[in-house]
């Protein structure tokens, strides 16, 4: 059975420290990222933890992050590779309009639509927004993992919980 990680980037792989970096200095040091208008690198520790999850589960990545609105899959592949992530997204969630102005609700709806359209059973959602409270389709609160934007996926115990969930180990 296919294992899927619905992945956000900011607050998960890029923590507050990266977000606050000086973009001009970053681009001067990395002109290839300036060309793509990538605003900052991702947290090396968070990438390491994420790679361990990918190694332990063999999961594929479906990107839910707003980054999917700014770069296509080929560009995202390059960005993931540049940041040291072992895999890149195979797909992105759709961009639906719910009309509430609530990003959490909108993202939850986009994920639910993808799960329904592709009949996904074994998945986790990793985000720094509390979108789990809006995911009605699944009823599986334990498939949603919220990160703190200052730590991202490096939060103590989070990696093991994600691996156990994807590998169906209770």
Backbone as CSV, one residue per row, in Angstrom:
resi,resn,N_x,N_y,N_z,CA_x,CA_y,CA_z,C_x,C_y,C_z
1,UNK,0.849,-1.187,0.000,0.000,0.000,0.000,0.892,1.248,0.000
2,UNK,0.570,2.164,-0.854,1.321,3.410,-0.975,1.206,4.232,0.310
3,UNK,2.344,4.742,0.750,2.405,5.615,1.926,2.625,7.035,1.427
4,UNK,1.819,7.963,1.933,1.872,9.340,1.460,2.089,10.293,2.630
5,UNK,3.007,11.227,2.423,3.188,12.329,3.368,2.673,13.591,2.684
6,UNK,1.627,14.183,3.253,1.144,15.484,2.806,1.973,16.510,3.572
7,UNK,2.808,17.239,2.849,3.861,18.026,3.470,3.716,19.524,3.254
8,UNK,3.809,20.254,4.364,3.991,21.693,4.341,5.494,21.940,4.471
9,UNK,5.973,23.097,4.061,7.407,23.403,4.169,7.689,24.382,5.299
10,UNK,7.078,25.558,5.253,7.353,26.575,6.274,6.798,26.121,7.622
11,UNK,7.675,26.110,8.617,7.284,25.635,9.940,7.480,24.140,10.102
12,UNK,7.865,23.454,9.024,8.119,22.017,9.070,9.575,21.738,8.688
13,UNK,9.951,22.086,7.471,11.343,21.927,7.020,12.128,23.229,7.120
14,UNK,11.464,24.339,6.992,12.080,25.661,7.184,11.499,26.240,8.467
15,UNK,12.354,26.446,9.444,11.881,26.963,10.730,11.921,28.491,10.730
16,UNK,11.515,29.070,11.829,11.511,30.530,11.946,12.888,31.136,11.666
17,UNK,13.947,30.434,12.086,15.308,30.953,11.858,15.586,31.139,10.376
18,UNK,15.203,30.193,9.564,15.436,30.296,8.125,14.552,31.373,7.515
19,UNK,13.318,31.421,7.958,12.362,32.389,7.436,12.844,33.823,7.652
20,UNK,13.555,34.049,8.749,13.999,35.398,9.109,15.342,35.772,8.483
21,UNK,15.932,34.885,7.712,17.231,35.178,7.098,17.138,36.322,6.102
22,UNK,18.246,36.992,5.925,18.346,38.068,4.949,18.386,37.453,3.547
23,UNK,17.356,37.696,2.777,17.253,37.098,1.452,18.359,37.569,0.508
24,UNK,18.700,38.846,0.595,19.747,39.389,-0.287,21.088,38.699,-0.048
25,UNK,21.437,38.501,1.211,22.689,37.804,1.536,22.633,36.355,1.067
26,UNK,21.490,35.718,1.268,21.315,34.329,0.836,21.474,34.227,-0.681
27,UNK,20.835,35.124,-1.397,20.905,35.084,-2.862,22.304,35.404,-3.367
28,UNK,22.995,36.306,-2.696,24.352,36.644,-3.114,25.262,35.413,-2.997
29,UNK,25.060,34.649,-1.946,25.863,33.446,-1.719,25.421,32.284,-2.602
30,UNK,24.139,32.281,-2.980,23.573,31.168,-3.764,22.777,31.714,-4.952
31,UNK,23.454,32.158,-6.008,22.758,32.758,-7.156,21.776,31.814,-7.844
32,UNK,22.011,30.510,-7.739,21.068,29.558,-8.324,19.706,29.639,-7.630
33,UNK,19.706,29.937,-6.349,18.451,30.082,-5.617,17.819,31.442,-5.899
34,UNK,18.658,32.442,-6.153,18.116,33.756,-6.524,17.389,33.661,-7.858
35,UNK,17.964,32.911,-8.773,17.345,32.758,-10.093,15.939,32.166,-9.975
36,UNK,15.778,31.221,-9.057,14.467,30.615,-8.830,13.599,31.426,-7.870
37,UNK,14.182,32.456,-7.259,13.497,33.284,-6.255,13.118,32.474,-5.012
38,UNK,13.971,31.502,-4.659,13.795,30.750,-3.414,14.242,31.670,-2.277
39,UNK,13.379,31.954,-1.317,13.668,33.004,-0.343,14.681,32.644,0.743
40,UNK,14.840,31.344,1.050,15.726,30.941,2.140,15.953,29.432,2.068
41,UNK,17.044,28.977,2.699,17.292,27.534,2.755,16.420,26.899,3.835
42,UNK,16.389,25.594,3.845,15.646,24.874,4.871,16.580,24.479,5.992
43,UNK,16.020,24.166,7.123,16.781,23.806,8.306,17.436,22.438,8.114
44,UNK,18.758,22.386,8.250,19.489,21.139,8.009,19.054,20.028,8.959
45,UNK,18.825,20.356,10.213,18.365,19.353,11.174,16.991,18.805,10.825
46,UNK,16.107,19.688,10.375,14.765,19.251,9.977,14.835,18.368,8.737
47,UNK,15.692,18.722,7.794,15.861,17.906,6.588,16.401,16.533,6.968
48,UNK,17.348,16.487,7.891,17.913,15.199,8.338,16.810,14.308,8.912
49,UNK,15.999,14.859,9.789,14.898,14.100,10.391,13.914,13.642,9.307
50,UNK,13.585,14.528,8.384,12.644,14.174,7.319,13.211,13.052,6.450
51,UNK,14.503,13.117,6.146,15.129,12.040,5.362,15.068,10.709,6.100
52,UNK,15.225,10.739,7.412,15.111,9.510,8.204,13.703,8.935,8.104
53,UNK,12.708,9.806,8.128,11.315,9.353,7.968,11.137,8.718,6.591
54,UNK,11.654,9.369,5.556,11.547,8.821,4.203,12.249,7.466,4.106
55,UNK,13.434,7.352,4.700,14.172,6.084,4.677,13.407,4.965,5.382
56,UNK,12.835,5.292,6.530,12.162,4.274,7.351,10.798,3.855,6.796
57,UNK,10.177,4.710,6.008,8.809,4.425,5.558,8.673,4.176,4.060
58,UNK,9.592,4.720,3.269,9.459,4.628,1.811,8.312,5.469,1.272
59,UNK,7.846,6.425,2.059,6.683,7.239,1.669,7.014,8.155,0.495
60,UNK,5.958,8.527,-0.213,6.058,9.534,-1.264,5.553,10.863,-0.695
61,UNK,5.906,11.941,-1.370,5.557,13.279,-0.890,4.533,13.920,-1.820
62,UNK,3.462,14.429,-1.225,2.506,15.287,-1.924,2.572,16.625,-1.202
63,UNK,2.930,17.655,-1.940,3.142,18.961,-1.336,1.834,19.714,-1.144
64,UNK,1.630,20.189,0.084,0.446,20.999,0.414,0.824,22.457,0.634
65,UNK,2.095,22.706,0.796,2.626,24.034,1.103,2.276,25.053,0.022
66,UNK,2.222,26.310,0.425,2.034,27.387,-0.545,3.165,27.443,-1.560
67,UNK,4.275,26.797,-1.280,5.381,26.746,-2.241,4.898,26.156,-3.565
68,UNK,3.879,25.309,-3.527,3.354,24.681,-4.753,2.723,25.715,-5.696
69,UNK,2.397,26.882,-5.156,1.784,27.927,-5.963,2.818,28.788,-6.686
70,UNK,4.086,28.668,-6.298,5.141,29.521,-6.840,6.136,28.789,-7.737
71,UNK,6.225,27.468,-7.571,7.168,26.678,-8.359,6.474,25.428,-8.882
72,UNK,6.852,25.005,-10.092,6.279,23.780,-10.652,7.031,22.569,-10.101
73,UNK,6.580,21.367,-10.443,7.187,20.159,-9.886,8.663,20.021,-10.244
74,UNK,9.053,20.393,-11.447,10.468,20.315,-11.814,11.306,21.274,-10.970
75,UNK,10.823,22.483,-10.775,11.542,23.445,-9.946,11.585,22.979,-8.490
76,UNK,10.478,22.433,-8.013,10.432,21.917,-6.647,11.424,20.770,-6.467
77,UNK,11.557,19.928,-7.484,12.535,18.834,-7.421,13.927,19.417,-7.190
78,UNK,14.279,20.446,-7.936,15.573,21.089,-7.766,15.740,21.713,-6.391
79,UNK,14.688,22.326,-5.871,14.732,22.956,-4.551,14.899,21.896,-3.466
80,UNK,14.163,20.801,-3.570,14.287,19.710,-2.597,15.698,19.127,-2.646
81,UNK,16.204,18.895,-3.855,17.551,18.343,-4.012,18.590,19.305,-3.441
82,UNK,18.486,20.589,-3.757,19.427,21.583,-3.272,19.466,21.614,-1.749
83,UNK,18.316,21.411,-1.115,18.225,21.430,0.342,18.600,20.091,0.979
84,UNK,18.911,19.088,0.161,19.376,17.810,0.686,18.294,16.797,1.003
85,UNK,17.068,17.036,0.545,15.987,16.073,0.774,16.130,14.940,-0.241
86,UNK,16.040,13.710,0.236,16.301,12.527,-0.590,15.254,12.284,-1.668
87,UNK,14.040,12.763,-1.442,12.957,12.604,-2.415,12.354,13.974,-2.671
88,UNK,11.600,14.057,-3.735,10.904,15.298,-4.048,9.422,14.973,-4.222
89,UNK,8.585,15.987,-4.210,7.150,15.740,-4.364,6.839,15.107,-5.713
90,UNK,5.934,14.130,-5.688,5.460,13.538,-6.940,4.213,14.256,-7.432
91,UNK,3.618,15.044,-6.525,2.387,15.762,-6.861,2.175,16.875,-5.840
92,UNK,1.224,17.730,-6.149,0.802,18.781,-5.228,-0.717,18.700,-5.098
93,UNK,-1.217,19.194,-3.983,-2.662,19.237,-3.832,-3.213,20.331,-4.734
94,UNK,-4.482,20.219,-5.040,-5.136,21.222,-5.871,-5.321,22.513,-5.121
95,UNK,-5.671,23.536,-5.848,-5.886,24.852,-5.275,-7.380,25.121,-5.338
96,UNK,-8.075,24.854,-4.221,-9.526,25.053,-4.221,-9.866,26.333,-3.466
97,UNK,-11.007,26.877,-3.799,-11.453,28.092,-3.148,-12.632,27.763,-2.257
98,UNK,-12.451,27.948,-0.960,-13.527,27.682,-0.019,-14.273,28.966,0.321
99,UNK,-13.593,30.109,0.202,-14.264,31.384,0.369,-14.360,31.899,1.779
100,UNK,-13.692,31.227,2.719,-13.777,31.675,4.105,-12.610,32.566,4.500
101,UNK,-11.550,32.541,3.715,-10.341,33.256,4.101,-9.561,32.510,5.171
102,UNK,-9.963,31.292,5.481,-9.330,30.482,6.512,-8.365,29.509,5.845
103,UNK,-7.061,29.787,5.967,-6.050,28.958,5.317,-6.080,27.518,5.815
104,UNK,-6.301,27.324,7.107,-6.348,25.969,7.652,-7.493,25.173,7.030
105,UNK,-8.653,25.773,6.939,-9.816,25.101,6.373,-9.600,24.803,4.885
106,UNK,-9.036,25.770,4.177,-8.780,25.582,2.753,-7.798,24.446,2.523
107,UNK,-6.691,24.449,3.253,-5.689,23.398,3.075,-6.265,22.031,3.427
108,UNK,-7.058,21.954,4.478,-7.694,20.691,4.843,-8.590,20.205,3.704
109,UNK,-9.343,21.112,3.102,-10.204,20.746,1.978,-9.410,20.253,0.787
110,UNK,-8.268,20.876,0.524,-7.409,20.451,-0.594,-6.856,19.054,-0.356
111,UNK,-6.463,18.781,0.878,-5.945,17.453,1.215,-7.055,16.422,1.132
112,UNK,-8.212,16.723,1.682,-9.343,15.793,1.623,-9.723,15.468,0.191
113,UNK,-9.705,16.472,-0.670,-10.028,16.248,-2.077,-9.012,15.292,-2.714
114,UNK,-7.743,15.482,-2.419,-6.699,14.615,-2.966,-6.874,13.181,-2.444
115,UNK,-7.115,13.026,-1.157,-7.316,11.706,-0.545,-8.488,10.998,-1.215
116,UNK,-9.564,11.712,-1.406,-10.763,11.146,-2.027,-10.513,10.795,-3.497
117,UNK,-9.920,11.726,-4.250,-9.696,11.499,-5.684,-8.741,10.342,-5.962
118,UNK,-7.737,10.161,-5.102,-6.719,9.134,-5.326,-6.886,7.936,-4.396
119,UNK,-7.973,7.902,-3.615,-8.279,6.797,-2.716,-7.072,6.434,-1.840
120,UNK,-6.532,7.432,-1.187,-5.367,7.249,-0.320,-5.836,6.748,1.047
121,UNK,-5.210,5.692,1.527,-5.571,5.124,2.832,-4.473,5.334,3.876
122,UNK,-3.217,5.156,3.472,-2.103,5.225,4.414,-1.354,6.541,4.200
123,UNK,-1.590,7.478,5.082,-1.001,8.799,4.921,-0.841,9.486,6.266
124,UNK,-0.014,10.534,6.250,0.069,11.475,7.361,0.073,12.880,6.767
125,UNK,-0.312,13.829,7.578,-0.284,15.241,7.212,0.644,15.921,8.212
126,UNK,1.651,16.641,7.684,2.592,17.348,8.554,2.526,18.831,8.211
127,UNK,2.158,19.644,9.199,1.957,21.072,8.964,2.123,21.814,10.282
128,UNK,2.463,23.093,10.208,2.511,23.905,11.424,1.180,24.614,11.676
129,UNK,0.264,24.493,10.744,-1.099,24.995,10.945,-1.958,23.859,11.481
130,UNK,-2.927,24.174,12.310,-3.775,23.137,12.883,-4.919,22.796,11.923
131,UNK,-4.556,22.206,10.796,-5.575,21.861,9.813,-6.325,20.597,10.181
132,UNK,-5.788,19.832,11.112,-6.443,18.596,11.538,-7.858,18.817,12.039
133,UNK,-8.098,19.968,12.637,-9.440,20.223,13.179,-10.488,20.401,12.078
134,UNK,-10.038,20.589,10.835,-10.979,20.770,9.724,-11.083,19.550,8.812
135,UNK,-10.323,18.511,9.101,-10.334,17.345,8.212,-11.474,16.405,8.592
136,UNK,-12.620,16.604,7.971,-13.827,15.841,8.290,-13.858,14.485,7.598
137,UNK,-13.318,14.420,6.389,-13.398,13.210,5.580,-12.786,12.016,6.286
138,UNK,-11.648,12.195,6.871,-10.885,11.076,7.390,-11.355,10.612,8.752
139,UNK,-11.654,11.543,9.625,-11.979,11.173,10.989,-10.770,10.638,11.736
140,UNK,-9.603,10.734,11.123,-8.378,10.206,11.715,-7.510,11.334,12.229
141,UNK,-7.819,11.826,13.405,-7.030,12.900,14.008,-5.578,12.475,14.191
142,UNK,-5.349,11.168,14.384,-3.996,10.692,14.655,-3.119,10.645,13.405
143,UNK,-3.639,11.033,12.264,-2.842,11.097,11.041,-2.314,12.507,10.791
144,UNK,-2.697,13.427,11.637,-2.258,14.812,11.505,-1.205,15.110,12.562
145,UNK,-0.069,15.651,12.113,1.025,15.988,13.016,1.333,17.471,12.869
146,UNK,1.148,18.193,13.971,1.393,19.629,13.955,2.791,19.907,14.520
147,UNK,3.497,20.806,13.845,4.829,21.186,14.292,4.781,22.597,14.850
148,UNK,5.785,22.920,15.635,5.971,24.294,16.086,6.937,24.951,15.122
149,UNK,6.591,26.117,14.618,7.373,26.747,13.545,8.823,27.025,13.940
150,UNK,9.107,27.132,15.221,10.473,27.360,15.662,11.341,26.112,15.631
151,UNK,10.698,24.943,15.674,11.428,23.675,15.684,11.205,22.855,14.424
152,UNK,10.045,22.994,13.839,9.717,22.175,12.687,9.619,20.707,13.058
153,UNK,9.963,19.865,12.122,9.809,18.425,12.286,10.826,17.835,13.268
154,UNK,11.733,18.667,13.772,12.733,18.214,14.739,12.159,18.034,16.142
155,UNK,10.912,18.385,16.356,10.306,18.271,17.678,10.523,16.886,18.261
156,UNK,10.875,16.829,19.517,11.132,15.568,20.196,9.942,14.613,20.068
157,UNK,10.224,13.397,19.629,9.221,12.341,19.543,8.387,12.334,18.285
158,UNK,8.394,13.411,17.535,7.527,13.516,16.351,7.917,12.522,15.261
159,UNK,9.209,12.409,14.994,9.686,11.498,13.951,9.194,10.076,14.193
160,UNK,9.360,9.583,15.420,8.970,8.206,15.722,7.471,7.991,15.578
161,UNK,6.682,8.974,15.973,5.221,8.866,15.833,4.818,8.799,14.363
162,UNK,5.460,9.609,13.525,5.146,9.615,12.094,5.522,8.279,11.461
163,UNK,6.712,7.790,11.794,7.167,6.505,11.249,6.223,5.384,11.662
164,UNK,5.849,5.353,12.936,4.927,4.310,13.421,3.590,4.384,12.689
165,UNK,3.080,5.579,12.495,1.784,5.727,11.818,1.859,5.237,10.383
166,UNK,2.885,5.646,9.649,3.007,5.234,8.246,3.301,3.749,8.096
167,UNK,4.034,3.183,9.061,4.360,1.753,8.987,3.325,0.905,9.705
168,UNK,2.213,1.530,10.127,1.108,0.833,10.791,1.560,0.027,12.010
169,UNK,2.413,0.675,12.815,2.884,0.040,14.044,2.225,0.774,15.200
170,UNK,1.505,0.048,16.019,0.834,0.686,17.174,1.630,0.564,18.432
